[in-house]
Amino acid sequence: MKVKEITLVALLTSLTAMGAFISIPMVPVPITMQSIFVLLSGILLGPILGALSQILYLLIGLMGVPIFSGFSGGINHMFKPSFGFILGFILASFVSGKVFQYLEEKSIKNLFISSSLGSLIMYMIGLPYMYYILNVVMGKHFTLYQILYAGFLIFLPGDLLKIGIVSLVGRRLLHALERI
């Protein structure tokens, strides 16, 4: 890896961590700005390096550094309902980066498409994990509808806004990175 790539991976790892601290507490999943940086990592770094930045974020947090939402960290975080979304960061970054590479035109529309698919991946991993932790591990009784409402529907408007931000900011950042 080149110095530029190492620096950008570290930067996006750090930004994902900082995004956890910009949050609105919700139960069972807080609203954070992390998804902006997760999606940008795939788009700006490509699928492999973007996913690497998210793997680093996950490992640093699991080692106990308090970089997860709520200034938390440690292996016990794996038993929180929101942890599945963090696992989803890795594949979401990869997918958003891969789709964006596949769509040759670097337009706002294609940024929106790749970001939307990346965001969908976070839900595809996060929601079943949340269901499992709440119902099996914690012994609660959440219906599928309650999980979809608490973990998806209430976040949808905010996620659409974040996808729009990624689409607009991503294009400018791509142009800036080309000059470095």
N, C-alpha and C positions, 0 to 999 in steps of 0.2 A: 504494500500500500504506500501511496505517496503521502508526503507530509500534509498536503492540502486535504486529502481524503480523511486522514486520521483526525485532523483538526475539525473537519465538518462533522464527522461521526461523534466526536466528543461534544461539539457544540449542540447538536440535536439531542444527544443524551441529556445534556444539562438543561436545555430548554424544555424537554419533556418533564424533567424533575421540577423545574420552576412552574410549569403549567399546573402541577398538582397543588401548588400552594395558592393558586388563584381559583378559589372554589366557592360554591354555594352549597352548604351542607343540606343534603337530602337523605332520606332513608328509603331503601337500603343502599343506594348508590349516589354519591355526591356528584354535582355538576362541576367539572373542571375544564380548564383550557388545554389539557393534555392532548386531546384528539387533534387539535390544530397542528401541534408539533409532530405527532405520530404520522399524520397524513403528509405533512411537509417533508418529513424525513425520507419517505419513499419517493416522493416526487423529485426532491432536490438531489438526493444521494443515489437514487436508483434502488432496485429491489433488494439487492444483497446488503449493501452498506446501510440502507435505511433500516432493514430488519436487524442488522448488527447493532445499530444505535439503540434499538428497543430491547434487544437481548441484554445489552450492558445495563440499561435502566433497570430491568427486571432483576438482574443478578446483584447489582449494587443495593437495591432495596431489600432483597431477600437476605443479604449479608448483615442487615441491621441498620444501615444508614437510613435515617428518617426522610426518605424522598417520596414516599407514597402519600396520597391524600390524607389530610389530618396530621401531617408531620409524623407519620408512622413508618415502620420498616420491620424487617425480621421475618423469619420463616413462618411464624404464626399468622402472618397476613394471608397465607394460602387458604385459611379457613374463613375468610371474610367473603360475603356475597359479591363484592365488587371485584375480587381478584381475577375472575374470568375475563373481565374487560381488559385488565392489564396483560393477561396472556394473549388476548386478541390483538394487542398493540403490535406484536411481532408480525403476525400474518397480515394485518391491516396495512402496515408499512410496506411489506413485500408486495401485496396485491396492488396497492395504489401506485407504487413505483413501476411494477411490471405492466399494468394496464396503460400507464402514461407513456412508457417506452413503446408499447405496441401501437398506440395511437400517434402516428408520426407527426401530425400537426400539433404544435405546442400552443394551442388556443385555450382561452378561458373555458370554452365549452368542454374540451377534453380534460382540462383540470377538474372541472365539476364532475364529469363522469368518473374519472379515476378516484377522486376523493369520495364520491358517493359509494362506490363499490368498496373502498377501504373501510368506510364507516359501517357499512352493512356487515362486513366481516367481524368487526368488533362486537356487534350484536349477536352474530351467529355463534360466537364463542362465549361471550359474556352471559347471555340469557340462560342457556342450559346449565352453565356453571352456577349461576345464581340460584336457579331452581334446585339443583342438587344440594348446594350448601344449606339453603334455607329449609328444604323439606327432609332431606336425608340426614345431613350432619347435625343440624340444629333441632330437628324434630318438629318443625312448625308445619302448618298446613296451608300453603299458598297454592291457589289454583293457577292454571296456565294463564288465564286472563289476568289475574292479579300480578303475575310475574311480568307479563307483557306491558301492563299498565305502568307498574312501578319501575321497570327497567328499560322501557322503550318509548311508549307513547308520550309520557310527560317530557321526555328529552328530545323528541323529534323536532319541534320548532327551533330549539337552540342548536341542534346539530345541523339543521339546514343553514342556519346563519353561519356556523363555523365552517361548513363546506364552502359557502360563498366567500368567506374571508380567505380560506386557503386558495380558492380559485383566483381571486384578485391579487393577493399578496404573492402567491406562488409564481405567477407570471413575471412579476417584477424581480423577484429573487433569482429566478432562472436566468434572466438577462444579466443581472449583477454578477452571478457566478461565472457566466461565460467570459467576463472580462478579467477574472482573477487568474 
